[in-house]
């Protein structure tokens, strides 16, 4: 009698195990067979541009209207394998104010990577033709098509003028990043690498200024570079911060 109960108890446990085992498996149309614990097979980690209204073959209405691509945290920069470009894309911690522009002009200089390089200047010239010449004109005199159309109502600065306060690379970079007067910020159109190329072209070809003494901007203490506790925030990308 004792053996009878042992045999049936063992059989019952075996059948119960089979029931639980098969109930935890799911059949997916893209899978060649059954999957045990599909949540382990199909990761539930948040990924960009994924429709999380459909999770593990289950429709979740509350997630259908929610985006999975989130705004990066403050200070985030896009990944760069090139160490030099990674340093170039570090945060530009100068506020969009006159004092921020003055400080950038005094503290922030063009990296050595962009100086004495004809290809950099040529690329800067190409970018200038796309983003700047319609206002500042091809020769930088400020009498571009916008000036003609508005009959001088919108007056653009002469970029060949070397008497202006905005002639250091840091000050020019600040104006391109944050804008000045009627000129809007261009951080959303030009990444930092492109802005430095544009700065080098303006300084060397339009203003005919001597090569500036470059510094390693990445070594500037970020807390000392914050103007009035205001950190410049990105309008774009890829990538970031301004």
N, C-alpha and C positions, 0 to 999 in steps of 0.2 A: 504493500500500500504506500509505503514511504517512497519507494522508487517511482511509483505512478505519479505522485505529486511533484517530485523533482523533475521528472521528464516533462510533464505538462507545464510546469513553471518555466522551465528552460525554453520550451517551445513558445510559450506566451511572450516571454521577454524578447525572443528572436523576432517574432512577428511584429511586436510593438516597435522594435528597433528599425525594422524595414519600413514600417508606416511612417515613423518620424523622419527617417532618412530620405524617403522619396518625397515627402511633403516639403522638405527644405530645398528641393531641387527645382529649377525652372528651365523651361525650354525656350530658347531665344531663336528667332528666325535666322539670325546671322551666325549662330553657333552650330557646329557639327553634332553636338550631343547635349546632354543635360549638364547643367552647372550646379555644383553644390555651393551654397552661400554666394549668390551672384553679386552681392555688394562688395565682396572681396575681389571678384573677377573684374567687375566694372566699377572703377574708382568713382567715388562721389566727390572728389576734390573739385573745388571751384576752378573752372577754366574760362578764359575769355571767349566771348562770342558763342557760347553754348546755350542752347535752349533748355533751361532747367525746369520748364513746365512739363518736361518728360524725363523722369528720373527712374532708371532701372525698370523701364517698360510701364511705369505708373504715371498717369497724368496728374499733375498737381496744379490746379487752376490758380492758386495764390502766387505761384512763381512765374506764370506765363507772361506777366507784364513787367517783371523785374529784370533789370539789366545785370549781366554778369561782369561786364567790363567796368571796373571802378576807377575813380580818380586816384592816381598814385599819391602816396604820402608826401608832405612837404620835404623838399631836398632830394627827391628821387631823380636819378639821372638814368638815361638809357645805357644798356650794357655796351661797352666798347672794348674790343680785344686790344686795340692800340692804346698803350698807357698814356701817350701824349694827348691823344684825342679825349681820353677819359678825363684827364686833368683840365683840358679846355672846357669840357662840359660841366665842370663843377659849378655850384650855385653862384649866381651874380648877386651878391647881397647888398645892393645899393637901391635905395628907395627912388621912386619916380618924382623927385623934387629937385629944385635948383641946388640945394645943399648936397643932395645925393649925387648930382652930376658933377659938382665941384670936387667932391671927395673922390669920385671915380677917376676924374681927370688927374688928381694928384697921386692916387694910390694904385690905380689899375692900369698896367701897361701891357702892350701887345706881347704875347709869348714869342720866344725866339724861333719857334717853328714857322712863323709867318713872315719873317724878315729875310731880305736878300734872296728871294725866291721868285723868279719871273713867272713861273706857272701859277703861283698864288695870286700875283697881281693880275694876270690875264683872266683868271677865274673871277676875281673881284670886279674886273671891268665888265665881264659878261653879266654878273649879277646886278651891277649898277645899271646896265642897259635895260634890265627887266623891271627892277623895283624903284629906280631913282630918276632916270633920265626924263620921264614924262613931266616931272616937276622941276628938277634942277638943271635940265638940258644935258645934252651929250658932253658938252665941254665944262659942265659944272657951274656955269655962270648964273643959273637960276632963272633963265628965260625959256623954259621948256614949253611944250604944248599947253600945259595947264595954265601957264601965265598968259599965253596968247588967247586961249578960249575965254578966260575970265577978264581979259583986257587989263591985266595988272591988279585986279582985285585980290587975287591970291598971289601974293609976292613970295617967292621962294628964295632962301638965302643963297648967296654966292659961295659955293664950296671951295673956290680957288682963293678966297680971302684968308690970308694968314694972320690978320690982325685980330680976328675974333677970338673969344675965349675958348671956343670949341675947336681946338686943334690937336690936343693930345689924343692918343689912341683910346685912352680910357673914357674921355669925354665923348668922343665920337661914337664909341661902342654903346655908351649910355643912351645917347639920343636915338640910335637905331633901335635899341631895345625898348625904351620907354616912350619915345617920341618927344616932341617939344613944340609948343605953340599949336598951330593947326596940323602939324605932322603927327600922325598917330603912331603908336608902337608897332614895330615890325617883328617882334619876337615870335609871333605865330606864323609868320611867313618865312623867316630865316633862322636856322639854328645857330648856335654859337660859332661853329666852325665857319659857316657862311658869312656871319657878321664880321668876324676877324678878317676874312679875305676882302670884304668890302671896305673895312677900315684901312687896310694896307693900301688898297688901290686909291682911296680918297687922299690919304696922306702922301703917297709917293708920286702919283700921276697928276692929281688935281691941285693939291696944295704945294707940291714940290718941296716937301719938308725933309730934313735930314732924318736918317734912321734913328729911331728912339731907343733909349737904353731899355731893353726888355727885362722883365723880372718874372720870377716864377710865382704867378698869381695864386697857385694852389696852396702856397705856404702862408698866405695872409690869414690871420686868425678870423674865422667867420663871425665871431661875436664882436670883434672890433670893427668889422666891415658893415655892421647893421646900423643904419641911419635912423635915429628916432624910433628905435625898436620896430621898424617896419622892414620886412623882408620882401623883396620883389618876388612875385609869383608868376608862374608861366602862363602864357596864353595858349600854348600848343600841347604837342607831341608827347611825341615820341617820348619822348624823351623828358619830362620835366619841370625844371625850373629855368628861369631866364638866365 
